[in-house]
Amino acid sequence: MDAITLLSIALAPGIFWVWFFYKKDKYEPEPKKIIIFTFLLGVLATIPAGLINSMFVPESLENAGLFLIFFAAFIVVGPVEEISKYLAIRVYALRSKEFNEPIDAMVYSITAALGFATFENFLYISQYGPSLILMRAITGCLGHAGFSGIFGYYLGKAKFSSPQNNSLVYKGLALAAFAHGLFDFVLFTQTFLAFLFIPILIVIVYYLTKRLSEMSHASPFKPSETNYFYCPNCKKNVQPSSNYCPECGKKFNR
């Protein structure tokens, strides 16, 4: 199978999940340019992560002891990959003036994570065949989105807390790295423990959906029954019953 076909297969689940989570940002969706660029930066984040992982983790853990597996999952892969994805949004998306509501940090982190997962998908199906993409669409894409959604949640809280609490960023990264490490640890054992990835993934996805809902409700652009809300385009106050901004004419998503 040629590289273009493999790339298309690898891209499909990543693009689907980006669209799915992008729609959760109901009140002031991010510009598509930022989403695309963040996705591409997530792809590029696989390069430093892959280099560091290869330096400290053997190519195969099939006959490794639990100590080496623990080291690979919790000390190397989990922290390295989550920090790499964080840096992918730190260099661009988090600096944008469009970062103006709590849910944005989750959208950015999830998008970068799906870029990261998409390139991993390409490597996996190039080596093991395209039939693996169905499993990767769930475990790889949702796993990465869930891990990085954790630090995205805390990034949003840190940005919009009063006063700003930057220690939440480190807490979010630590929790994301731990969740990632735990997920990989059970899979790396290649024993009956590997089946624990199913409840772990369910918990992570449940956490992700709850936090996305929480951050969406915290949006300053959310229409209110009693108060004005901000137009996401021109930032003017608009009556909650309005479908269009009287200042700039922007149509609102209801």
Secondary structure by P-SEA (a helix, b strand, c coil): ccaaaaaaaaaaaaaaaaaaaaaccccccccaaaaaaaaaaaaaaaaaaaaaaaaccccccccccaaaaaaaccccaaaaaaaaaaaaaaacccccccccccaaaaaaaaaaaaaaaaaaaaaaaacccccccccccccaaaaaaaaaaaaaaaaaaaaccccccaaaaaaaaaaaaaaaaaaaaaaaaccccccaaaaaaaaaaaaaaaaaaaaaaaccccccccbbbbcccccccccccccccccccccccc
